């Protein structure tokens, strides 16, 4: 018997199940439910053929074409699932785009073979509606601020290690936020996938307890924090770590000092308009001379001015925490004390 589940029950159950996304490869690559495995019923071209037949000919003809593709794959699909399960008896959760024929066909096959199968009512479309609703909920957000180089990301990790609820937006976006933030990191997820990851992370937390996030501009690399959630971040308490300039510069040299010179130069040129022609020229000259500290000093001064300007509109939420360095253990204690 195939269970047909609403989104909440599907997501809850799929955490301990084999989650199969039977949409086409390109649909999966664009964005998917976090944790899902791509298990396409049709290739991208086959999906196009079936869809064209459905629109221009008839539903019945489209199904017949789909069966032509599906038939030879039945045994390989069963064997692939057995390989993935590797002898375990995990239930299988299957979804397609709207919870229609693709997931229905694969679920029928797996159920026929004897697997315990559930499908998602409304498919991935229902999941996307769920995602957008997560950004409308009320959360107890606690925002960790500080100038560039204040070791905020490492502090978030320390808070998570201590058992506090945290969300690392930069990790979800695969970008550190600054001009140098994408160097040496994996490609960023699509905007849709970034939203999926954020919504799923939020749903894992207790909505009534504090959730710590790093203060961000709305844009992280090429990805944007959803408007509704960004509005909530902007009115939440902001705990600003005031770390001395030299200590932050030291931290940045450790974090970014060994990056390839050509990549750093490219990143500096991308912010030339905001940095200014003279400062851009000076920063690149210092970089080419091997004086990375002086180069980063120019960049850090720029980011400090940029962030200071953004803070002026948030004085009502701002609570400054003065600290001598970037030590995460000490700063976590100061932060939690200030938040209580």
ABEGO torsion letter per residue (X at the ends): XBBBBBAAAAAAAAAABBBBBABBAAAAAABBBBGBBBBBABBAAAAAAAAAAAAABBAAAAAAAAAAAAAAAAAAAAAAAAAAAGGBABBBBBBBAAGBAAAAAAAAAAAAAGBBBBBBBGEAAAAAAAAAAAAABBBBBBBBBEBBGAGAAAAAAAAAAAGBBBBBAAAAAGBAGBAAAABGBBBBBBAAAAAAAAAAAAAABBAABBBBBBBBBABBEABBBBAAAAAAAAABBBBBBBBBAAAAAAAAAAAAAABBAAAAAAAAAAAAAAAEAAAAAAAAAAAAAGBAAAAAAAAAAAAAAAAAAAAAAAAAABBBBBBABABAAAAAAAAAAAAX
